[in-house]
Amino acid sequence: MRVIGVQEYGGPEALAAHEVPEPHAGPGQVRIAVAAAAVNPTDTNAREGAYGESELPPPHVPGMDAAGVVDEVGEPTAELDTSRRHVGDEVMAIALPQRGHGGAYVQYLVADADSLATIPAGRSLVEASTLPMNGLTALQALDKLGLEPGQVLAVTGAAGTLGGYVVELAKDRGLTVIADAADKDRDRVLGFGADHVVPRGDDVAARIREIYPDGVDGLVDAAVQNELALPAVRSGGGFATVRRWPGVEGSDVTVHSVWVFDDYHRGDRLDDLRRAVEDGVLTLAVADTLPAEQAADAHRRLAQGGTRGRLVLTF
Ligand SMILES: NC(=O)c1ccc[n+]([C@@H]2O[C@H](COP(=O)([O-])OP(=O)(O)OC[C@H]3O[C@@H](n4cnc5c(N)ncnc54)[C@H](OP(=O)(O)O)[C@@H]3O)[C@@H](O)[C@H]2O)c1
């Protein structure tokens, strides 16, 4: 089968099409004929080898989001129930580059039965591919912060895919949301349902404190501003880092590390995310689609910044 990956870690130019043996669904697994794989910032890390040595042989295949059509169903096992899946089902899945069944930039993705869900009704496979990884991340961040309805959440990087999902899911949980945006993204972020939008930038914490002088109850730092964003949080509040920032010594803000790799087996949550799209809670946004062979261009475009919605590779 055709995969897009790197023989040696490197820049976008290292990405190329490779032929590898076709995988098949074993017990507890299904095989997905991938139609769409979203391109996420983390894919650039996988491409560069920033996650350390892979458990899998080269070519190293990035990609954590896939959507496609089930074309093989393995026998059910005690832990992994495949009986609900049928050939022809349209599904979305989270994938793990470097281990397990490998990344999502592949023609056929073998997936554990609990790492996927049916795509949202009325949505395309391309749209659905933008949901699994960042949706699971947004849920994990909100759960770790554990805010109650009426409490105040700040979100940096709110114009991005993760930030947008966090804003929308937080509003659905009854939180008050203050988010950042450049002028050009203000309407986009208000459209996600943010109650307040402050200008983005290094002074984001001061901008948030202008509206909440005592600080907010929690913050999801999707812009990875770390110590610049931390002062927005009140004493005793929570800070969700998506890049394993350790926090500041002596601070009484609890830093929660959000790591979506831990949620590979949360097909149940993918199903919650499906429902959230169908209920109009979550908005799926596709910036552009490119043939998978143009993955290097997609990585370059993502690295330039300014992409709104997800770039999606099609197979
Ligand atoms: N730990 C995990 O499990 C996990 C899971 C998912 C995502 N992540 C991480 O979460 C981050 C966000 O992911 P994403 O997919 O949402 O990326 P994205 O779509 O590129 O969104 C990031 C947003 O932040 C904005 N931004 C960049 N620098 C900023 C700054 N200094 N102040 C305010 N906004 C800024 C970007 O704007 P411009 O485009 O204008 O630069 C963009 O709108 C990434 O670092 C990703 O790797 C981690």
The ligand as a Gaussian input file, in Angstrom:
#p B3LYP/6-31G(d) Opt

LIG

0 1
 N       -0.739000      17.471000      24.043000
 C       -1.553000      16.994000      23.138000
 O       -2.016000      15.856000      23.254000
 C       -1.971000      17.870000      21.980000
 C       -3.045000      17.502000      21.200000
 C       -3.477000      18.368000      20.187000
 C       -2.788000      19.560000      19.956000
 N       -1.703000      19.844000      20.712000
 C       -0.969000      21.103000      20.509000
 O       -1.886000      22.171000      20.673000
 C       -1.454000      23.294000      19.937000
 C       -2.621000      23.836000      19.128000
 O       -2.968000      22.904000      18.135000
 P       -3.935000      23.322000      16.940000
 O       -4.127000      22.128000      16.123000
 O       -5.119000      24.051000      17.456000
 O       -3.009000      24.354000      16.146000
 P       -3.518000      25.515000      15.194000
 O       -4.777000      25.135000      14.525000
 O       -2.332000      25.917000      14.388000
 O       -3.889000      26.667000      16.219000
 C       -2.968000      27.374000      16.964000
 C       -3.501000      28.784000      17.031000
 O       -2.709000      29.556000      17.927000
 C       -2.405000      30.776000      17.274000
 N       -1.206000      31.348000      17.850000
 C        0.080000      31.057000      17.577000
 N        0.895000      31.801000      18.337000
 C        0.090000      32.577000      19.103000
 C        0.316000      33.562000      20.093000
 N        1.544000      33.887000      20.467000
 N       -0.744000      34.122000      20.661000
 C       -1.999000      33.785000      20.319000
 N       -2.279000      32.875000      19.387000
 C       -1.250000      32.269000      18.796000
 C       -2.269000      30.422000      15.820000
 O       -2.374000      31.564000      15.000000
 P       -1.489000      31.694000      13.650000
 O       -1.968000      30.618000      12.733000
 O       -1.832000      33.069000      13.179000
 O       -0.064000      31.511000      14.039000
 C       -3.437000      29.466000      15.664000
 O       -4.644000      30.173000      15.455000
 C       -0.278000      22.793000      19.085000
 O        0.921000      23.155000      19.715000
 C       -0.452000      21.287000      19.101000
 O        0.739000      20.588000      18.871000
 C       -1.286000      19.046000      21.718000

